[in-house]
Amino acid sequence: MSEKQLQEAIRQAASLFGWRCYHTHDSRRSPEGFPDLVLVGHGTLCFWELKSDRGRLSPEQKAWLDALSQVEGPPRVEVIRPADLDRCLALLQKK
C-alpha cells in the first residue's frame, strides 16, 4: 500500500466518522517535515506521519514528531504504516 492509498483510506474513514482532517496539499512553500495528517474528533487530537512499509522519516519529519510528542497532554503523535491501518480505523470509529 502506498502512502497516498493509506492517506486516502484514513481521510475517508475520518470523514465518515465525523473527524476533522487537515492535509497540506502543496507543501512546497511550507516548512519541511510537518506531519501528513492532523485529525481531531471525539476529544482526540492526532498528528500522523504516513509512511509506506519501506518509507523513512526525514530529519525534519523526526524533529516535528519529537517536538509534538513533548507537548503536555494526550495528543497522539505517531508514524502510521499500512500495518497500522486497522488500528487507526478502530480509533476513528470510537465515539
N, C-alpha and C positions, 0 to 999 in steps of 0.2 A: 504494500500500500504506500503510495507516495504521500508526501507532506500535504500536497494540495487535496488529495482524496480524504485524508484524515481530517483536514480542516473543514472540508465541506460536510462531512458526516457530523462533526461536532457542532458546526453552525446550524445545521438543520435541526438537530436534536435540541439545541438551546432555544431556537425559535419555537419549536413545538411545545416545549415545556415552560415557556414564559420567562426565559432568561434574557437579559440584555447582553449583547455580544459586540465587541469592538475589534476590528482588524484594520490596520493601516494598509490600504490597497496599493499605494505607491510610496514606498519608504525612501526613495532616492534623495529627498530633501529633508529627511528626518535623521536625528541622531541614530547611529548604528546600535543594534543589539537589543532594542526594546522587544519584549515578548510578542509572539504572533497573535495571541488572543487575550483579551481581557473580558471576563464574564462576571456578571453579577446577577444573583437571583436567590430568592428564598433565604435571605440572610447570609449568603456565602459570596465571597469575592475570590476570583481565581485569576492568576497570571500564568498562562500556559505557553511554553515554547514548544512548538511541534517539530518533531524530527522523524525521519524515516528510520528504519532499523539500523541503517548504516550512517545516518546523519550525525555530525559532530557539532558541538557548540563552539562558536567563535569566542575569542576572549571578551569581546564586547557583550555578547549574549550572557556569558557566565557572570560578568560584572553586574549586569542588570539583575539577573536572578539572585545573585548573592546579596545585593543591596535590598531588593524587595523582600527576601526571606528574613531579613533582620528587623523588619517593621514589627512593632509590638501589636499583637492582635492575631486573629486567626486567618489571615488570607492564605489561600493555597497557592504556593509558588512551585511549579513543577515542570519538568521536561516530560512531554507526553509522546509516546511512541505507539505504533499500531497495536502492540500487545496490550496497551492500557485502555483501548477504546471501550471495551465492555465496562470497565470500572468507571470511566468518565460518563458514559451514558447512564449508568446507575445513579451517579451523583446528580446528574441533570434531571432525572426523573423524580428525585426526592422533593417533597414539599414541606 
